[in-house]
């Protein structure tokens, strides 16, 4: 896994956490769900990259 991919995944995860927190703070369920989805997407990408690394 390239460093760029790690950075992008980490940024997406952090962005998702921020969105989720802001959604909770403002009672915005849509924003909270978007943040949760962003985190899930980042975690799935990370898992896929880890599988690729395991086969190298």
N, C-alpha and C positions, 0 to 999 in steps of 0.2 A: 504494500500500500504506500502510495506516495505521500509525501509531507503535505502537499496541497490538498489531497483528499481528507487527511486527518484534520487539517485546519478548517476546511469547509464543513465537515461533519460536526466539529466542535462548535463552530459559529452557529450552525443551524440549531443545535441543541440548546445553546445559550439563548438564542433568539426565541426559541419555543418556550423556554422557561420564563423569559421576561414577558412574553405575550400572555402566558397562562397566569402569571402573578398579577399582571395589570388587569386582566379579565376578572380575576377573583376580587381584586380591590375595587373595581368599578361595577361589579355585578353584571358584567357583560359576558353572557354564556357563550356567545359566538366566538369572541376573542379567546376565551379560555379554552374552548374546544380546538381552535386553530393552533394555539400554542401546544396543546397536548399532541395534536396530529404532527406538528413540526418535530417535536421531540421523538415521537415514534418513528417517523421517517428517518431521522438522523441515526437512531439506534439500529434500524434495519440495514441502512447503508453500512454502518460500522460492522455489523455482524457479517455482511456479505464480503467486506474487505478482509475481515479476519479469516474467513473461509479461503479466500484467494491466497492469503499469506500462508496458510497451513499447507497448501498444495505446492508451494514453491520449493 
